[in-house]
Amino acid sequence: MKVIKIIVFLLSITLISSCKNNERSTASNQLKEEVNTYLEEQIQVHQIPGLAVAVVKNNEVVYKGYFGVENFENKSPINDKTLFPVYSISKLIASTAIFQLVEQNEISLEDTISKYIENLPTKWQDITIRNLITHSSGLPDFSLYDGEISDDEILSKITEEPIHFEKGNQWEYNQTNFWFLSKIIEKVTGTTFDNFILKNQFSQSENNVLLSSNFANKISNRVYRYDYDNELGKLKKKDIIGGKRGHACNGLNISLDALILWNKKLDEDEFLKPETKEIMWQPYEFKNDKRVFLYGWDSYLTNNINSYGFTGGMQTGFRKFINQDITIIYLSNGHKYYPIHNSVIEHIAGIIEPKLINKPALSDENIITEFLKMNFQKAKNNYFEIKDKHPDLDYEATLNNLGYALLQKKEIDYAIKIFELNIQEHPYSANTYDSLAESYFLNNQFELSKTNYQKSLELNPENTNAEEMINRIGKITNGNTVYN
């Protein structure tokens, strides 16, 4: 009898375990299907050539997807070997390297840069490593100069420029900060920045990681970068040429799996101790700037929940929701209208964790997505449905920004429809009339443009742009000149 009871008990445990496994499998499949459906829609609407996305929760990869092609030439599909330039996400790797050296007592955040870099202007010499990594140095930006000239030439040019502000005063993003951080790393370690990074952060991913800021070179499995050419009306390959001084700023090229592994090692404290990461993720207190920025990492807020990460080249994003133990990685190689990495990351975060559902942002995204499918009446109906569900939200800026995104891509007639809808919805906003007036002007409909600028001026007598444009239209129409 006891044997029978034991057998029944064991069978019950097995059945319960099997049911739970089936439930988890079903939930996982539903998650993948929902994320896939969403991403496929965004890819179509924004004409994204290639995309790789991963979601890690509780140290487990709960979603990974590859879409599209590495380039339009041979149409190689995006896969687990594909390398993406992640641009400024490289700064997260450089920041981690700096804190590794801090942890080893090789450097201090309070060290002045003149301790490691020679022949600096007097006013630069007391700038600290802390100022570099928080973009509070006030240094001029080397990236404004030709990327192919030598380090000495670049240094000579930027040292002739005045410092922008007193150290620590405010936040000003520039590439010189991280170039100097890489020089400090090389001085302290006696090796190149590339070697130090690859050895200390990517020793298990050698074939899936490389450092290069020269995007004109063809590298096996690396995606091409595509930017939308407004004149050609299509995505066009863009070659960006930069030297090794840019590697700490934008030089990381990496596969999705290698970046997932890097994140795993960061989470498991293989790179840095927990207390060191806490310092890295503390906001820096600027003297005269309320900007929230961490030590090399940016800070984001969703429903009053903080997340940390960075974006790169308007095509990639890396975000960690620390308290929810969620990391989302977005890697792409182009888009048509505008960068969507942050909106995609936040949308997926809401799918994974209900606390991260951002209803205003989702409403905006839904409205924009439907309009960009180019069925105006259907999108308009969708807009009013969303407005009825969320009457407390104001969509003036949403419609206005959408209209300008269309104008930029020379889709003027469609932009006019959006601006007209915005006026219908916000008839007492001077800005809505100003925007419609601009679109009419670009469409050579000068009388309609003038009428709307006049209406904007009535609503806002301080709108000097409207005054200037009315005068300009007068000169054009009197002289029978048409500007394209």
C-alpha positions in Angstrom: 0.0 0.0 0.0 2.8 2.4 0.9 4.5 1.6 -2.4 1.3 2.5 -4.3 1.1 5.8 -2.4 4.7 6.7 -3.1 4.1 5.9 -6.8 1.0 8.1 -6.9 2.8 10.9 -5.2 5.7 10.8 -7.6 3.4 10.7 -10.6 1.6 13.7 -9.2 4.8 15.6 -8.8 5.8 14.7 -12.4 2.5 15.8 -13.7 2.6 19.1 -11.9 6.1 19.8 -13.1 5.1 18.9 -16.6 2.2 21.3 -16.5 4.4 24.1 -15.2 6.9 23.5 -17.9 4.1 23.6 -20.5 2.9 26.9 -19.1 6.3 28.4 -19.2 6.8 27.2 -22.8 3.4 28.6 -23.8 4.2 32.0 -22.1 7.6 32.0 -23.8 6.1 31.4 -27.3 3.5 34.1 -26.7 6.2 36.5 -25.7 8.3 35.8 -28.8 5.2 36.0 -31.1 4.2 39.4 -29.6 7.7 40.9 -29.9 8.2 39.5 -33.4 4.9 40.9 -34.6 5.7 44.3 -33.1 9.3 44.4 -34.6 8.1 43.3 -38.0 5.7 46.2 -38.1 8.3 48.7 -37.1 10.8 47.3 -39.7 8.2 47.7 -42.4 7.1 51.2 -41.4 10.6 52.6 -40.8 12.3 50.6 -43.7 14.9 49.1 -41.4 17.4 47.0 -43.6 18.7 44.8 -40.8 17.9 44.3 -37.1 19.0 42.2 -34.1 17.2 42.4 -30.8 17.7 40.6 -27.5 16.0 40.6 -24.1 17.6 39.3 -21.0 15.6 38.8 -17.8 16.9 37.3 -14.6 20.1 36.4 -16.4 18.2 34.3 -19.0 17.8 35.3 -22.7 14.0 35.3 -23.0 14.0 36.8 -26.5 16.4 36.9 -29.4 15.5 37.8 -33.0 17.3 38.5 -36.3 15.7 40.3 -39.2 16.6 41.6 -42.6 20.0 41.8 -44.3 23.5 43.0 -43.6 23.6 45.0 -46.8 21.7 45.5 -50.1 24.6 44.2 -52.3 24.7 40.6 -51.4 21.6 40.5 -49.1 23.4 38.3 -46.5 20.8 37.7 -43.8 21.4 39.1 -40.3 22.4 36.2 -38.1 24.4 35.3 -35.0 27.7 36.0 -36.8 26.7 39.5 -37.9 28.8 42.3 -36.6 27.1 45.7 -35.8 28.9 48.9 -35.2 27.4 50.1 -32.0 28.9 53.6 -32.1 28.6 55.4 -28.8 27.6 52.3 -26.9 31.3 51.8 -27.1 31.6 54.3 -24.3 30.0 51.8 -21.9 32.9 49.4 -22.5 35.4 52.3 -22.1 33.7 53.3 -18.8 33.9 49.8 -17.5 37.6 49.7 -18.3 38.2 52.9 -16.4 36.4 51.5 -13.4 38.5 48.3 -13.6 41.6 50.4 -13.3 40.0 52.4 -10.4 39.2 49.1 -8.7 42.8 48.0 -9.1 44.0 51.3 -7.6 45.9 52.0 -10.8 44.0 55.3 -11.2 41.7 57.6 -9.3 38.7 59.5 -10.6 40.3 62.5 -8.9 43.5 62.2 -10.9 44.1 65.2 -13.2 44.5 64.4 -16.9 47.9 66.2 -16.9 49.2 63.3 -14.9 48.9 61.1 -17.9 48.7 63.4 -21.0 51.6 65.8 -21.7 51.7 69.3 -23.3 48.2 70.3 -22.4 47.1 74.0 -22.1 47.3 75.3 -18.5 43.5 75.6 -18.2 43.1 72.0 -19.1 45.6 70.5 -16.7 43.4 70.3 -13.6 40.5 68.6 -15.4 40.0 65.2 -13.8 39.2 61.7 -15.0 35.8 62.2 -13.2 35.2 65.2 -15.5 36.0 63.2 -18.7 33.8 60.3 -17.9 30.8 62.5 -16.9 31.2 64.9 -19.9 31.7 67.8 -17.5 35.2 68.8 -18.7 34.3 71.7 -21.0 36.9 70.5 -23.6 36.4 71.2 -27.3 35.2 68.3 -29.5 37.8 66.7 -31.8 35.1 65.0 -33.9 34.4 68.4 -35.6 37.6 68.0 -37.5 38.6 65.8 -40.4 38.7 62.2 -39.2 41.7 61.3 -41.3 44.3 63.8 -39.9 46.8 62.6 -37.3 46.4 62.7 -33.5 49.0 65.4 -33.2 47.3 67.6 -35.8 43.9 67.1 -34.0 45.4 67.9 -30.6 47.1 71.0 -32.0 43.8 72.3 -33.4 41.7 71.6 -30.3 44.2 73.1 -27.9 44.0 76.4 -29.7 40.3 76.5 -28.9 39.0 78.1 -25.7 37.6 75.8 -23.0 33.8 75.8 -23.1 33.1 76.2 -19.4 34.6 75.6 -16.0 35.1 71.9 -15.2 32.1 70.3 -13.4 29.8 73.2 -14.3 27.5 71.4 -16.8 27.0 68.5 -19.1 28.3 68.8 -22.7 28.7 65.6 -24.7 31.8 65.4 -26.8 34.2 62.8 -28.1 37.4 64.3 -26.8 36.5 63.1 -23.3 36.7 59.5 -24.3 39.6 59.8 -26.6 41.5 61.2 -23.5 40.2 58.3 -21.4 41.7 55.8 -23.9 45.0 57.7 -23.8 45.0 57.4 -20.0 44.2 53.7 -20.2 47.2 53.2 -22.6 49.5 55.2 -20.4 48.7 53.3 -17.3 48.5 49.7 -18.8 51.4 50.0 -21.2 49.3 48.5 -24.0 46.9 49.7 -26.6 43.3 50.5 -25.7 42.2 47.8 -28.1 44.3 45.1 -26.5 43.2 46.1 -23.0 39.6 46.0 -23.9 39.7 42.7 -25.8 41.8 41.0 -23.1 39.8 42.2 -20.1 36.2 42.2 -21.5 36.0 40.0 -24.6 38.5 37.2 -24.1 35.8 34.6 -25.0 34.4 36.5 -28.0 37.5 37.1 -30.1 35.8 36.2 -33.4 32.7 38.2 -32.7 34.3 41.5 -31.6 36.6 44.0 -33.3 37.5 47.7 -32.7 37.3 50.0 -35.8 35.9 53.5 -36.3 36.5 53.2 -40.1 33.2 52.2 -41.5 34.3 52.6 -45.1 36.3 49.3 -45.0 34.6 46.1 -45.9 34.8 43.7 -43.0 33.4 40.2 -43.2 30.0 39.8 -41.6 29.8 43.5 -40.7 26.6 45.4 -41.7 26.7 48.4 -43.9 25.4 51.6 -42.4 22.4 53.1 -44.3 21.1 56.7 -44.0 18.0 57.9 -45.9 18.9 60.2 -48.8 16.1 62.7 -49.2 17.2 63.7 -52.7 17.3 60.1 -53.9 14.3 59.1 -51.9 15.9 55.9 -50.6 18.4 54.4 -48.1 22.0 55.0 -49.2 25.2 53.4 -47.8 27.2 55.8 -45.8 30.9 55.5 -45.1 32.2 57.1 -42.0 36.0 57.3 -41.7 37.7 57.6 -38.3 41.0 56.6 -36.7 42.0 54.7 -33.6 41.4 57.8 -31.4 37.7 57.2 -31.9 37.7 53.6 -30.6 36.7 54.4 -27.0 34.0 56.8 -28.4 32.5 54.7 -31.2 34.7 51.9 -32.3 33.1 48.7 -31.0 31.8 46.3 -33.6 30.1 43.3 -32.1 27.7 40.4 -32.6 24.4 40.2 -30.6 25.6 37.1 -28.8 28.9 38.7 -27.8 27.1 41.7 -26.4 24.7 39.4 -24.5 27.8 37.6 -23.0 29.4 41.0 -22.1 26.2 41.9 -20.3 26.1 38.6 -18.5 29.7 39.1 -17.2 28.8 42.6 -16.1 25.7 41.3 -14.2 27.7 38.5 -12.6 30.4 40.9 -11.3 33.2 39.4 -13.4 34.2 42.9 -14.6 33.5 44.9 -11.6 32.5 44.4 -8.0 28.9 45.4 -7.0 30.1 48.4 -5.0 32.1 49.6 -8.0 29.1 49.3 -10.3 27.1 51.3 -7.8 29.6 54.2 -8.1 29.6 53.9 -11.9 25.8 54.2 -11.8 25.6 57.2 -9.5 24.4 60.5 -11.0 27.1 63.1 -11.2 26.2 66.4 -9.6 26.9 69.2 -12.0 27.3 72.7 -10.5 24.8 74.4 -12.8 23.0 71.7 -14.7 20.0 69.5 -13.8 20.9 67.0 -16.5 20.9 63.5 -15.0 24.0 61.6 -16.2 26.0 58.8 -14.7 29.6 57.9 -15.0 29.8 57.1 -18.7 26.2 55.8 -18.7 23.0 57.7 -19.5 20.0 57.6 -17.3 16.4 57.1 -18.5 13.1 57.3 -16.6 10.0 55.2 -17.4 7.0 55.5 -15.1 9.4 56.9 -12.4 11.5 53.7 -12.9 15.2 54.3 -13.7 17.1 52.5 -16.3 20.8 52.9 -17.5 22.4 52.5 -20.8 23.4 54.4 -24.0 22.5 54.7 -27.7 24.8 54.9 -30.7 24.8 56.4 -34.1 21.0 56.8 -34.0 20.8 53.1 -34.9 21.6 51.1 -31.7 20.5 51.0 -28.1 21.5 49.2 -24.9 19.4 49.5 -21.8 19.4 48.0 -18.3 16.4 48.1 -16.0 18.4 47.3 -12.9 15.6 46.8 -10.3 13.6 44.6 -12.8 16.7 42.7 -13.8 16.0 43.3 -17.5 18.4 44.2 -20.3 17.3 45.1 -23.8 19.7 45.3 -26.8 18.7 46.9 -30.1 21.1 46.7 -33.1 20.2 48.0 -36.5 21.9 49.4 -39.6 19.4 52.1 -40.8 15.9 53.6 -40.9 13.9 56.0 -43.0 12.1 58.5 -40.8 13.8 59.0 -37.4 15.7 56.9 -34.8 13.3 54.5 -33.0 15.8 52.6 -30.7 14.5 54.1 -27.5 10.8 53.8 -28.3 11.3 50.1 -29.3 13.3 49.4 -26.1 10.6 50.9 -24.0 7.8 49.2 -25.9 9.4 45.8 -25.4 10.1 46.6 -21.8 6.4 47.0 -21.3 5.7 43.7 -22.9 8.2 42.0 -20.5 7.2 43.9 -17.3 3.7 45.5 -16.9 5.2 48.1 -14.5 7.2 49.5 -17.4 4.2 50.0 -19.7 4.3 53.7 -20.7 0.8 54.5 -21.9 1.4 58.0 -23.2 4.5 56.7 -25.2 2.5 53.7 -26.5 -0.3 56.0 -27.7 2.2 58.2 -29.5 3.9 55.3 -31.1 0.6 53.7 -32.2 -0.6 57.0 -33.7 2.7 57.6 -35.6 3.0 54.0 -36.8 -0.5 54.0 -38.3 0.1 57.4 -40.1 3.4 56.1 -41.5 1.6 53.2 -43.1 0.3 56.0 -45.5 -3.4 55.2 -45.2 -4.5 58.6 -43.9 -8.2 57.9 -43.3 -7.5 54.7 -41.5 -4.8 56.4 -39.4 -7.1 59.3 -38.7 -9.8 57.0 -37.4 -7.2 55.2 -35.2 -6.1 58.6 -33.9 -9.6 59.5 -32.7 -10.1 56.0 -31.2 -6.9 56.5 -29.1 -7.9 60.0 -28.2 -11.3 58.7 -27.0 -9.6 56.1 -24.8 -7.1 58.6 -23.4 -8.7 62.0 -23.4 -6.3 63.3 -20.8 -3.3 63.1 -23.2 -2.3 66.0 -25.6 -1.2 65.0 -29.1 -0.2 68.4 -30.5 3.5 67.7 -30.3 3.0 64.1 -31.6 1.3 65.3 -34.8 3.6 68.3 -35.2 6.8 66.1 -34.9 5.3 63.6 -37.3 4.5 66.3 -39.8 8.1 67.5 -39.7 9.5 64.0 -40.1 7.5 63.8 -43.3 8.6 67.2 -44.5 12.2 66.2 -44.0 11.7 63.2 -46.3 10.0 65.5 -48.9 6.6 63.9 -48.4 5.0 67.3 -48.3 1.4 66.6 -49.4 1.1 64.0 -46.7 2.7 66.3 -44.1 0.1 68.9 -45.0 -2.7 66.5 -44.1 -1.1 65.9 -40.7 -0.7 69.6 -40.0 -4.3 70.3 -41.1 -5.5 67.7 -38.6 -3.4 69.3 -35.9 -5.1 72.6 -36.5 -8.5 71.0 -36.4 -7.5 69.5 -33.0 -5.7 72.6 -31.7 -7.2 75.6 -33.4 -5.8 78.1 -30.8 -2.2 77.0 -31.1 0.0 79.5 -33.0 2.6 76.7 -33.6 0.1 74.5 -35.6 -0.6 77.3 -38.0 3.1 78.1 -38.3 3.9 74.5 -39.2 1.2 74.2 -41.8 2.3 77.5 -43.3 5.9 76.2 -43.6 4.6 73.1 -45.4 2.6 75.2 -47.9 5.6 77.4 -48.5 7.8 74.3 -49.3 5.0 73.2 -51.7 5.0 76.6 -53.4 1.5 77.4 -52.2 2.4 80.8 -51.2 -1.0 82.4 -50.6 -2.1 79.5 -48.3 1.3 79.8 -46.6 0.8 83.5 -46.0 -2.7 83.0 -44.7 -1.5 80.5 -42.1 1.5 82.6 -41.1 -0.9 85.5 -40.5 -3.1 83.3 -38.4 -0.1 82.2 -36.4 0.9 85.8 -35.9 -2.5 86.7 -34.6 -2.4 84.0 -32.0 1.2 84.8 -31.1 2.2 88.4 -31.9 5.8 87.6 -30.8 6.3 85.1 -33.6 9.1 86.8 -35.5 9.5 83.8 -37.8 5.9 84.4 -39.1 6.7 88.1 -39.7 9.8 87.3 -41.6 8.1 84.6 -43.7 5.2 86.9 -44.6 7.7 89.5 -45.9 9.6 86.8 -47.8 6.4 85.5 -49.4 5.6 89.1 -50.5 8.9 89.5 -52.2 8.6 86.1 -53.9 5.0 86.6 -55.2 5.7 90.2 -56.4 8.8 89.0 -58.2 7.1 85.9 -59.6 10.0 83.8 -58.1 9.4 80.2 -57.1 11.8 78.6 -54.6 12.2 74.8 -54.6 
